[in-house]
Amino acid sequence: MISITYICFFWIFISNQIQVLKAEDVDLWTLARGTHGCSGAELANMVNMAAIKAAMDGAKAVRMADLEYAKDKMLMGSERKSAVISAEERKNTAFHEGGHALVAMYTDGALPVYKATIVPRGTSLGMVMQLPEDDYLSISRKQMLARLDVCMGGRVAEELIFGENEVTGGASSDLKQATSLARTMVTKYGMGKEVGLVTHDYTDGGRSMSSETRLLIENEVKQLLEKAYNNAKTILTTHNKELHALANALLEHETLTGTQIKTLLAEVRNQMQPQTVEAQSSSQSNTVPPSSSNPASAAAAAAAAAAAAAASAAATATAAATATAAAAKAKSAPVGS
């Protein structure tokens, strides 16, 4: 799918090379990874929007930033620059999207994070974009479970930072997507432990099946979602400092690429390591006697101890000699003298 999209982009630029010039920083493969499934007409429209954006900026060729702008506008709608968003909502959105991104970074099987933003578009206040690295025609159970974990990351981040009573409805689409995926895993892919290797038609809301079967399916779905919630909570609790750093960076820059996020997280981890080393060295220094910290004092103490030992040995020898002489004199003296 991605390869076909790449070919479409290549053909569009070749066929319109007189009207649309491509800058050197344009990566058609990255664009194809983010627009797989789009029709040729949609891709052509995206290139035209990018060309208009480049012309308005006075650029001589279409840049990657122009194409990214056009892609986001086509897929998610225009930026809502006139939207009035309070500082509290921006902070909540930053931690929400930071939670998604961080869980994706630390979950095995999750797609790589391409971009995270808190710029409002359409009905959303922000988003985290993940792109596949290559073509794929099927998805494994591990990848599906990873998607569930990532969906729960935003809701969990809100709970950990602001408390359960301050959780917003911003996770409604995430929960809807996670519930739909979990139900599909159980009813179509045979990935439910209790339901087993069977498929069930759930297009009618489960009315065509028995109440026992429907209850069994819903319990399986709930277990999958609760496990994903706990996995996301473990990750965000363990990497709490990285979550704060990522949210603060989003508040400052509004949009971060996947490479920038990786660099930021690496810097936070490096800042945490010296503190651990210093703590270990300080604990080790507490076990060393105070005298060993000053070589001169240690030498003086050793000399004093040696002198005292020598004096004690001399005193002991003198006392022994005196006792021996007295004993000899007593033997030679008359009894009763």
matplotlib code that plots the C-alpha trace (Angstrom):
import matplotlib.pyplot as plt

x = [0.0, 2.8, 4.7, 1.7, 1.2, 4.9, 4.5, 1.5, 3.5, 6.4, 4.1, 2.4, 5.6, 7.0, 3.8, 3.6, 7.3, 6.9, 4.2, 5.4, 9.0, 10.1, 12.7, 15.6, 14.3, 11.1, 10.9, 8.3, 8.6, 7.7, 4.8, 3.6, 3.8, 1.4, -1.0, -1.5, -5.1, -5.6, -6.7, -4.6, -6.9, -6.5, -2.7, -2.8, -5.0, -2.5, 0.4, -1.6, -2.3, 1.4, 2.3, -0.1, 1.4, 4.9, 3.9, 2.3, 5.6, 7.6, 9.4, 10.7, 9.9, 7.5, 9.2, 8.6, 7.0, 4.5, 3.6, 3.2, 1.0, -1.2, -1.3, -2.5, -5.1, -6.4, -6.6, -7.6, -8.9, -7.5, -5.9, -8.3, -6.2, -9.1, -10.0, -9.8, -8.1, -7.3, -3.9, -5.5, -6.9, -3.5, -1.7, -4.2, -3.9, -0.1, 0.0, -2.7, -0.8, 2.5, 1.0, 0.1, 3.6, 5.4, 3.4, 4.1, 7.8, 8.0, 5.5, 6.8, 4.9, 3.7, 4.2, 7.0, 5.9, 6.2, 4.8, 3.0, 1.2, -1.2, -2.3, -6.1, -7.5, -11.1, -12.7, -9.4, -7.2, -4.1, -2.9, 0.0, 0.8, 2.3, 3.6, 4.4, 8.0, 7.0, 4.1, 2.0, -1.1, -1.9, -1.4, -0.4, -1.9, 1.1, 0.6, -3.1, -2.4, 0.1, -2.5, -4.8, -2.0, -1.3, -5.0, -5.1, -2.0, -3.9, -6.5, -4.0, -1.7, -4.7, -5.4, -1.8, -1.2, -4.6, -6.4, -9.5, -11.9, -10.2, -10.3, -11.8, -13.9, -10.9, -10.3, -13.7, -12.4, -9.5, -11.9, -14.1, -11.2, -9.9, -13.3, -13.9, -10.5, -10.8, -14.3, -12.9, -10.1, -12.6, -15.4, -13.6, -10.0, -10.6, -8.2, -10.4, -9.4, -13.0, -14.9, -12.4, -11.6, -15.0, -16.4, -19.6, -21.6, -21.7, -23.0, -26.5, -25.1, -25.2, -29.0, -28.7, -26.7, -27.7, -27.3, -24.8, -22.5, -22.9, -22.0, -19.0, -17.8, -18.2, -16.3, -13.4, -13.4, -13.4, -10.5, -8.4, -9.1, -8.3, -5.0, -4.1, -5.0, -2.7, 0.1, -0.1, -0.2, 2.9, 4.8, 3.8, 4.4, 7.9, 8.7, 7.0, 9.8, 10.0, 6.2, 6.6, 9.5, 7.6, 4.5, 6.5, 8.2, 4.8, 3.6, 6.6, 6.9, 3.3, 4.7, 7.5, 8.8, 9.5, 13.3, 12.9, 10.9, 13.6, 16.3, 14.4, 13.8, 17.4, 18.5, 16.1, 17.5, 21.1, 20.3, 18.9, 22.0, 24.6, 22.3, 22.3, 26.0, 26.5, 24.1, 26.0, 29.4, 28.1, 26.8, 30.1, 32.0, 29.9, 31.2, 34.8, 36.3, 36.8, 40.5, 41.1, 39.9, 43.1, 46.4, 48.5, 46.1, 46.2, 50.0, 50.2, 47.7, 49.6, 52.9, 51.3, 49.9, 53.3, 55.0, 52.4, 52.9, 56.7, 56.4, 54.0, 56.4, 59.4, 57.4, 56.5, 60.1, 61.3, 58.7, 59.6, 63.3, 62.6, 60.4, 63.1, 65.8, 63.5, 62.8, 66.5, 67.3, 64.5, 65.9, 69.4, 68.2, 67.9, 64.4, 63.0, 65.6]
y = [0.0, 2.4, 1.5, 2.3, 5.6, 6.4, 5.6, 7.9, 10.8, 10.2, 10.2, 13.4, 15.3, 14.0, 14.8, 18.3, 19.0, 22.2, 23.6, 22.0, 22.0, 19.7, 20.9, 18.7, 18.0, 16.3, 12.7, 11.0, 7.7, 9.4, 11.1, 7.8, 6.2, 8.9, 8.9, 5.2, 4.5, 7.9, 8.0, 9.5, 12.5, 13.2, 13.0, 15.4, 17.8, 17.6, 18.5, 21.5, 22.7, 22.4, 24.4, 27.2, 27.3, 27.5, 30.3, 32.3, 31.9, 33.1, 29.7, 28.7, 25.0, 22.9, 22.0, 19.1, 21.5, 22.6, 19.0, 18.2, 21.2, 20.1, 16.5, 17.5, 19.9, 17.1, 14.4, 16.4, 19.7, 23.3, 24.7, 26.4, 29.5, 31.5, 28.9, 30.3, 27.7, 28.3, 27.6, 24.7, 23.1, 23.4, 21.8, 19.0, 18.4, 18.5, 15.8, 13.8, 13.7, 13.2, 10.1, 8.7, 9.3, 8.0, 4.8, 4.3, 4.8, 2.1, -0.5, -3.4, -3.7, -0.1, 1.9, 4.5, 8.0, 10.4, 13.6, 14.9, 18.2, 20.2, 22.4, 22.2, 20.9, 20.1, 18.7, 17.6, 19.6, 17.6, 14.3, 11.8, 10.5, 7.0, 5.8, 2.2, 1.6, -0.5, -2.1, -4.6, -6.6, -8.1, -7.1, -9.4, -9.8, -8.1, -5.0, -4.9, -5.1, -2.3, -0.2, -0.7, 0.4, 3.6, 4.4, 4.3, 6.5, 9.8, 9.0, 7.5, 10.6, 12.9, 10.7, 10.6, 14.4, 16.0, 13.3, 11.2, 14.1, 16.3, 13.8, 15.3, 13.8, 14.2, 10.4, 9.5, 8.8, 6.9, 4.7, 4.2, 3.1, 0.8, -0.8, -1.4, -3.0, -5.2, -6.4, -7.2, -9.2, -11.3, -11.7, -11.8, -12.9, -15.6, -13.9, -14.2, -16.8, -17.4, -17.0, -19.2, -19.7, -18.7, -15.6, -13.8, -11.3, -8.1, -5.8, -5.8, -5.0, -8.6, -9.0, -12.1, -14.1, -15.3, -13.1, -15.5, -15.3, -11.5, -11.2, -13.5, -11.3, -8.1, -9.5, -10.4, -6.9, -5.4, -7.5, -6.5, -2.8, -3.1, -4.8, -2.1, 0.6, -1.1, -1.4, 2.3, 3.3, 1.2, 2.9, 6.5, 6.0, 4.6, 7.4, 10.2, 12.7, 12.1, 12.7, 16.1, 17.0, 16.0, 17.9, 21.0, 20.8, 20.5, 23.5, 25.5, 24.3, 22.9, 20.4, 17.9, 15.3, 11.7, 12.4, 15.4, 13.4, 10.7, 13.3, 14.9, 11.6, 10.6, 14.0, 13.4, 9.9, 11.2, 13.9, 11.2, 8.9, 11.3, 11.7, 8.0, 7.8, 10.6, 8.9, 5.7, 7.4, 9.3, 6.1, 4.4, 7.4, 7.1, 3.6, 4.7, 5.8, 9.6, 9.3, 7.8, 11.0, 12.9, 11.1, 13.3, 12.7, 9.0, 8.9, 10.9, 8.6, 5.5, 7.0, 7.8, 4.3, 2.8, 5.0, 4.0, 0.3, 0.7, 2.5, -0.2, -2.9, -1.2, -0.8, -4.5, -5.5, -3.4, -4.8, -8.3, -7.7, -6.2, -9.1, -11.6, -9.9, -9.8, -13.5, -14.3, -12.3, -13.9, -17.4, -16.5, -14.8, -16.8, -17.8, -15.5, -12.7]
z = [0.0, 0.9, -2.2, -4.4, -2.7, -3.3, -7.0, -7.1, -5.5, -7.9, -10.9, -9.7, -9.4, -12.7, -14.6, -13.0, -12.9, -14.9, -12.6, -9.3, -8.4, -5.6, -3.0, -2.0, 1.5, 0.2, 1.3, -0.8, 1.1, 4.4, 2.7, 1.4, 4.9, 6.2, 3.3, 2.5, 1.5, -0.2, -3.8, -6.6, -6.7, -3.0, -3.4, -6.3, -4.4, -1.5, -3.8, -5.2, -1.6, -0.8, -4.0, -3.0, 0.5, -0.9, -3.3, -0.4, 1.5, -1.5, -1.9, -5.3, -4.8, -2.7, 0.6, 2.9, 5.4, 2.8, 2.0, 5.7, 6.1, 3.2, 4.4, 7.9, 6.4, 4.1, 6.8, 9.9, 8.7, 8.9, 11.9, 14.3, 14.8, 16.1, 18.8, 22.3, 24.5, 28.1, 29.7, 31.7, 28.5, 26.7, 29.6, 29.8, 26.0, 26.3, 28.9, 27.1, 23.8, 25.7, 27.3, 23.9, 22.6, 25.6, 25.8, 22.0, 22.6, 25.3, 24.0, 22.0, 18.7, 18.6, 15.4, 15.5, 16.6, 13.7, 15.2, 18.3, 18.3, 20.4, 17.5, 17.3, 14.0, 13.2, 16.4, 18.0, 20.2, 19.4, 18.1, 17.9, 14.5, 14.1, 10.7, 9.6, 8.5, 5.5, 3.7, 5.7, 4.8, 8.1, 11.8, 14.6, 18.1, 19.6, 17.4, 18.3, 22.0, 21.5, 19.9, 22.9, 25.2, 23.2, 23.1, 26.9, 27.3, 27.0, 29.6, 32.0, 31.7, 32.7, 35.7, 37.0, 36.6, 37.4, 39.3, 38.6, 39.2, 36.6, 33.7, 30.6, 27.8, 25.4, 25.5, 24.1, 20.6, 22.0, 24.1, 21.1, 18.9, 21.6, 22.3, 18.6, 18.2, 21.3, 20.2, 16.7, 18.3, 20.2, 17.7, 14.3, 14.9, 17.6, 20.1, 23.1, 25.7, 26.9, 23.6, 21.8, 18.1, 16.8, 15.0, 15.9, 13.9, 16.0, 13.3, 14.9, 18.3, 19.4, 19.2, 17.0, 19.7, 23.1, 26.1, 27.6, 24.6, 24.4, 28.1, 27.6, 24.7, 26.6, 29.6, 27.3, 25.8, 29.2, 30.3, 27.3, 27.9, 31.6, 30.8, 28.3, 30.9, 33.5, 31.0, 30.1, 33.8, 34.5, 31.7, 32.6, 36.3, 35.7, 33.2, 35.0, 34.6, 30.9, 30.7, 32.3, 30.1, 26.9, 28.0, 28.7, 25.3, 23.6, 25.5, 24.3, 20.7, 20.0, 17.5, 17.9, 15.4, 16.4, 16.2, 18.5, 21.0, 21.1, 21.6, 24.4, 26.2, 25.9, 27.5, 30.4, 31.0, 30.8, 33.4, 35.7, 35.5, 37.2, 40.2, 40.7, 40.4, 42.9, 45.4, 45.1, 45.7, 48.7, 50.3, 49.7, 51.2, 54.4, 55.0, 55.0, 58.4, 58.7, 59.2, 55.8, 54.1, 55.3, 54.6, 56.9, 59.9, 59.1, 59.1, 62.4, 64.0, 62.9, 64.3, 67.6, 67.8, 67.1, 69.7, 72.3, 71.5, 71.8, 75.2, 76.4, 75.3, 77.1, 80.3, 80.2, 79.7, 82.6, 84.9, 84.0, 84.6, 88.1, 89.0, 87.9, 90.1, 93.1, 92.7, 92.5, 95.6, 97.5, 96.7, 98.0, 101.3, 104.6, 105.6, 108.3, 107.7]

ax = plt.figure().add_subplot(projection="3d")
ax.plot(x, y, z, "-o")
ax.set_aspect("equal")
plt.show()
